[in-house]
Amino acid sequence: MKKYEVTVTAIGEMAKKFFSQNIIVLFTKKHMPLEMKDISVMHNGGELLEDIKTGDKLCLADRIYTITAVGGNVNNNLKLMGHVCLKFDGKSTPEMPGDIHVKGIEAPTIELGEIITIEIAQ
């Protein structure tokens, strides 16, 4: 079951530098602070159908990652402004309240038009 689904609508000029640091910063274009534009991956917004939990799956197009930690503000931030920081480091404790930590085989990348989903663990 999908908990959240969005489509990438824009990628800031500096966002790809964050990919090399294993970080993707997500915002809806409508709610993104101007100072975050260059480092963010913007999306069309989506409805969070159920809270995100450890063990759920993050899908970036056809690349699948397991969620290993969820910060205390993640679900509220997604509901209000479509914002989270995806950190591809497999940590079991969130560094910041808005972080989702994931593990997977592939390094993070994202392209314009790709679909991002979060699905319930099965």
Buried (B, 14 or more C-beta within 10 A) or exposed (E): EEBBBBEBBBBBEEBBEBBEEBBBBBBBBEBBEEEBBEBBBBBBBBEBEEBBBBEBBBBBBEBBBBBBBBBEBBBBBBBEBBBBBBBBBBBEEBEEEBBBBBBBEEEBEBEEEBBBBBBBEE
